[in-house]
Amino acid sequence: MEELKIRVGTKEDVPAMMKLVMELAEYEKGADQVTNTVEKMTEDGFGENPIFGSFVAEMDGKLVGISIYYFRYSTWKGRRLYLEDIVVTSELRGKGIGKGLFEQTVAKAKETGCTGMMWQVLDWNESAIEFYRQYGTRFDDDWVNCKLDF
Amino acid sequence: MEELKIRVGTKEDVPAMMKLVMELAEYEKGADQVTNTVEKMTEDGFGENPIFGSFVAEMDGKLVGISIYYFRYSTWKGRRLYLEDIVVTSELRGKGIGKGLFEQTVAKAKETGCTGMMWQVLDWNESAIEFYRQYGTRFDDDWVNCKLDF
């Protein structure tokens, strides 16, 4: 039986992390929008002023999932954890890897004194919405995302 | 004629910032959800590890508007500025104060090497959507906000 291990991500994991990011981007037909690189991600996550944190899921020594988060600030609620992305390699979905990564990230938010955590889900992704509902998640679809690219 | 000045927020501005946050929360009927305080906001924004940055708008020596931002991380695009809130005191709306705060925040995102910036707008807020459209903003309403409060 394969053994699942969830641990904090390291600099050495970045090439495999980036591969998972690209796998998801291709699935979502957004690969051409990805301008991030292994070099930039290494600097941004493991340089002098890291701007994100991560957990990785390992199975038989292979990196099969990642959770990427950072801290955000709410004028109403103060410090919150923002879960940017959970990615699990497509051939291993439905085995509890995403659940392990999600729960580890929730634990991190609690440990670091956050008043809560936030993330976004695509409105058609019913299985993800059902999964999150079990944790008592509140959903709010009144907002529109706005983006400016430089 | 009153003179408008946009500058970086300081520790001394926090009580007036918090007042604007509360003014907006009352308008949005969410005042009971605000658990943030002047003490916490001072620590979070001006302590050893600031987790947000700010600009303030001053008119005749009075603080009449704020912009609160922090840096976020996109696995696709790297470092981005997230505009958490622009608040302008209700009696002075429509005088270009929000525009001044918004443009200063865009400039900050560019200066700090961000690949872009992001924010959210309520889907019924047509005047804000029209305002943002002028800057070439891309809108995306396929996402649902998810929250867990601890």
Interface residues (C-beta under 8 A of the other chain):
Chain A: V21 A25 G30 Q33 V34 T35 N36 K40 M41 D44 G45 I51 F52 I68 Y70 F71 R72 Y73 S74 T75 W76 K77 G78 R79 Y82 E84 D85 V87 V106 A109 K110 C114 T115 G116 M117 M118 W119 Q120 V121 L122 D123 W124 I129 Y132 Y135 G136 T137 R138 F139 D140 D141 D142 W143 V144 N145 C146 K147 L148 D149 F150
Chain B: V21 A25 G30 Q33 V34 T35 N36 K40 M41 D44 G45 I51 F52 I68 Y70 F71 R72 Y73 S74 T75 W76 K77 G78 R79 Y82 E84 D85 V87 V106 A109 K110 C114 T115 G116 M117 M118 W119 Q120 V121 L122 D123 W124 I129 Y132 Y135 G136 T137 R138 F139 D140 D141 D142 W143 V144 N145 C146 K147 L148 D149 F150
